């Protein structure tokens, strides 16, 4: 009889969990986009943006904090990519130079995807969806944001995620009511 010893494969299992978690970021971004599209594009018909580019930019926003994985695992979850720093720079640039309605809506969707990534990172990758909601009230530490003390990581991610949502709301408001 075959007896598999999975302890030898723990690095593979951890990478598998990371892959599932990375895919989950994109799935939640698609869900957020669907809500946006149903509310703003279908129901209110306020903001008109092409469907596929808008979906793609939302998923890109959800993936963007993990682009540091391209430089190796030791660079993953840096405070540069897993904070509101990059969205803040993009926000400032667009406010100062680009007030095109379509660009503002697409950037808002990028910010919503980015926010979904940061807010999902406060939960453990291997927990079920229902179990994750219990982690909101636990003293769970998301883990390993470079340079941020562990006890502040959850707060750091939540504040950064909320800032990204604020950026998105500002852009959607500007696009809907002033242009």
C-alpha positions as CSV (number, residue, x, y, z in Angstrom):
1,X,0.0,0.0,0.0
2,X,1.2,3.5,-0.9
3,X,1.8,5.8,2.1
4,X,2.6,9.4,1.1
5,X,4.6,11.4,3.6
6,X,3.3,15.0,2.9
7,X,5.8,16.6,5.3
8,X,8.4,16.4,2.5
9,X,6.2,18.4,0.3
10,X,5.3,21.2,2.7
11,X,7.0,23.9,0.5
12,X,4.9,22.8,-2.4
13,X,1.8,22.9,-0.3
14,X,2.6,26.4,0.9
15,X,3.1,27.6,-2.7
16,X,-0.2,25.8,-3.6
17,X,-2.0,27.8,-0.9
18,X,-0.3,30.9,-2.1
19,X,-1.5,30.2,-5.7
20,X,-5.1,29.6,-4.4
21,X,-4.9,32.8,-2.4
22,X,-3.6,34.7,-5.5
23,X,-6.5,33.3,-7.6
24,X,-8.9,34.2,-4.9
25,X,-7.8,37.9,-5.1
26,X,-8.8,37.9,-8.7
27,X,-12.2,36.2,-8.0
28,X,-13.1,38.7,-5.4
29,X,-12.0,41.5,-7.7
30,X,-14.4,40.1,-10.3
31,X,-17.1,40.0,-7.7
32,X,-16.5,43.7,-6.7
33,X,-16.5,44.6,-10.4
34,X,-19.8,42.8,-10.9
35,X,-21.4,44.8,-8.1
36,X,-20.0,48.0,-9.5
37,X,-21.2,47.2,-13.0
38,X,-24.7,46.2,-11.9
39,X,-25.1,49.4,-9.8
40,X,-23.5,52.1,-11.8
41,X,-23.5,50.8,-15.4
42,X,-26.8,48.9,-15.5
43,X,-29.1,50.4,-12.9
44,X,-28.1,54.0,-12.7
45,X,-26.4,54.2,-16.1
46,X,-24.3,57.0,-14.8
47,X,-20.8,56.0,-15.8
48,X,-20.2,54.4,-19.2
49,X,-17.0,52.4,-19.5
50,X,-16.3,49.4,-21.7
51,X,-17.0,46.2,-19.9
52,X,-13.9,44.1,-20.7
53,X,-11.3,46.8,-20.1
54,X,-13.0,47.7,-16.8
55,X,-13.1,44.1,-15.7
56,X,-9.5,43.6,-16.7
57,X,-8.3,46.8,-14.8
58,X,-10.1,45.7,-11.7
59,X,-8.4,42.3,-11.8
60,X,-5.1,44.0,-12.5
61,X,-5.6,46.2,-9.4
62,X,-6.2,43.0,-7.3
63,X,-3.1,41.4,-8.7
64,X,-0.8,44.5,-8.5
65,X,0.2,44.2,-4.9
66,X,1.7,40.8,-5.7
67,X,3.9,42.0,-8.6
68,X,6.8,42.1,-6.1
69,X,6.7,38.3,-6.3
70,X,8.4,38.7,-9.7
71,X,11.5,39.7,-7.7
72,X,11.4,36.7,-5.4
73,X,9.6,35.7,-2.3
74,X,11.9,37.7,0.0
75,X,10.5,40.9,-1.6
76,X,6.9,39.8,-1.2
77,X,4.6,41.9,0.9
78,X,6.7,45.0,1.1
79,X,5.2,48.1,2.6
80,X,5.5,49.7,-0.8
81,X,3.2,47.2,-2.6
82,X,1.0,46.3,0.3
83,X,0.0,49.8,1.3
84,X,-1.9,52.7,-0.2
85,X,1.4,54.3,-1.4
86,X,1.1,53.3,-5.0
87,X,-2.6,54.1,-5.2
88,X,-1.9,57.5,-3.5
89,X,0.7,58.3,-6.2
90,X,-1.6,57.3,-9.0
91,X,-4.4,59.3,-7.3
92,X,-2.3,62.4,-7.1
93,X,-1.1,62.1,-10.6
94,X,-4.7,61.6,-12.0
95,X,-6.1,64.5,-9.9
96,X,-3.4,66.8,-11.1
97,X,-3.1,65.8,-14.8
98,X,-5.9,63.6,-16.0
99,X,-9.5,64.4,-15.4
100,X,-10.9,62.3,-18.2
101,X,-14.1,60.6,-17.1
102,X,-13.2,57.2,-18.5
103,X,-9.7,57.3,-17.0
104,X,-11.1,58.2,-13.6
105,X,-13.6,55.4,-13.6
106,X,-11.0,52.9,-14.7
107,X,-8.6,54.1,-12.0
108,X,-11.4,53.9,-9.4
109,X,-11.9,50.2,-10.4
110,X,-8.1,49.7,-10.1
111,X,-8.3,51.1,-6.6
112,X,-11.2,48.9,-5.7
113,X,-9.3,45.8,-6.9
114,X,-6.2,47.0,-5.0
115,X,-8.3,47.5,-1.8
116,X,-9.8,44.0,-2.1
117,X,-6.3,42.5,-2.2
118,X,-5.2,44.5,0.9
119,X,-8.3,43.7,2.8
120,X,-8.2,40.0,1.9
121,X,-4.6,39.8,3.1
122,X,-5.8,40.3,6.7
123,X,-7.3,36.8,6.6
124,X,-5.5,33.5,6.6
125,X,-5.3,31.9,3.1
126,X,-6.3,28.5,4.2
127,X,-9.5,29.4,6.1
128,X,-13.0,29.0,4.7
129,X,-15.0,32.1,3.9
130,X,-17.3,31.7,6.9
131,X,-14.3,31.1,9.2
132,X,-12.6,34.2,7.9
133,X,-15.3,36.4,9.4
134,X,-14.4,35.1,12.9
135,X,-10.8,36.3,12.3
136,X,-12.0,39.9,12.2
137,X,-12.5,39.8,15.9
138,X,-9.5,37.5,16.8
139,X,-6.0,38.6,17.5
140,X,-4.8,37.1,14.2
141,X,-1.7,38.6,12.7
142,X,-1.7,38.5,8.8
143,X,2.0,38.0,8.7
144,X,5.1,39.3,7.2
145,X,4.7,42.7,5.8
146,X,8.4,43.7,5.7
147,X,9.3,46.4,8.1
148,X,5.9,46.7,9.9
149,X,5.8,45.3,13.4
150,X,3.5,42.3,13.6
151,X,1.0,43.8,16.0
152,X,0.4,46.7,13.5
153,X,0.1,44.6,10.3
154,X,-3.7,44.1,10.4
155,X,-4.3,47.8,11.1
156,X,-1.8,48.8,8.4
157,X,-3.6,46.6,5.8
158,X,-7.1,47.8,6.9
159,X,-6.1,51.5,6.8
160,X,-4.4,51.1,3.4
161,X,-7.4,49.2,2.0
162,X,-9.9,51.8,3.3
163,X,-7.7,54.6,1.8
164,X,-7.9,52.8,-1.6
165,X,-11.7,52.7,-1.3
166,X,-11.7,56.4,-0.5
167,X,-9.6,57.1,-3.6
168,X,-12.1,55.1,-5.7
169,X,-15.1,56.9,-4.2
170,X,-13.6,60.3,-4.9
171,X,-12.9,59.3,-8.5
172,X,-16.3,57.9,-9.1
173,X,-17.9,61.0,-7.6
174,X,-15.8,63.3,-9.7
175,X,-16.5,61.3,-12.8
176,X,-20.2,61.1,-12.2
177,X,-21.1,64.6,-11.1
178,X,-18.5,67.1,-12.4
179,X,-17.5,66.0,-15.8
